[in-house]
């Protein structure tokens, strides 16, 4: 396995913080995504490298192991265990100080641990594969109903169900879709972080939705009916006479789906903003003047 400089893949310095790494990953992932480069083998290869680099550098523990052990970082825990066993057995000359080793020393050690030595030992323990991390960006309307979607992770297509009501920033785990294990060890898991873009007229707070609706002065004063948009259609509302600016009404069950609760919905809260008429005619001004005298 040849060494890949993940920092160089993402184009970030070795002291880059998490935000810098995340920003670089998003930019490159969009540029080289297979959906935007159909049939481009070079772009597909680059996309795999970008995801692999992000999976390592975006997790603090993995990054620490990678910085210390290079391409053999996945077996760092096994190395530390073996080093302790060597120390307890009195053979400290070669493995007493890891800072003295170069990459070939590590490679020789891991080859003996997971290569030739494993062929001669049936009791060698397997090691779990690395976890993968991916980000999925969706619009708010995309998570109003459960649906299936195909993701491309490290060149493999994975069909998943996205539950209705999933939250912005929420992470779900897809078991067994991470990296392969060593010595017949189990596969790692895939962790998907959801970014929900809200381009709607609604504000969301978990399962509840909030919306501001303009109300003309005359309807606010005299009452009447208006039609408003909910997330899944239109409804008619009755306006009471003398409705005040900032009045809030609740439409029960007209909010967002509750995550993983079938047929459960939050509420929609409507706040009225009364709009004062402008560009009054002379006649209108006279009528408003007369009205003010009556008050």
CORJO-V535404 format. One record per helix or strand of 2 or more residues. SS is the DSSP state (2 for helix, 1 for strand). FROM is the first residue (numbers start at 1). LEN is the number of residues. If there is no record, write none. Layout:
ss:from:len
SS:FROM:LEN
SS:FROM:LEN
//
This chain:
ss:from:len
2:6:5
2:18:15
2:41:17
2:60:29
2:98:3
2:103:17
1:132:8
2:140:4
1:147:7
1:156:7
1:171:4
1:190:8
1:203:3
1:208:9
2:217:6
1:224:7
1:233:7
1:248:4
1:268:8
2:282:13
//
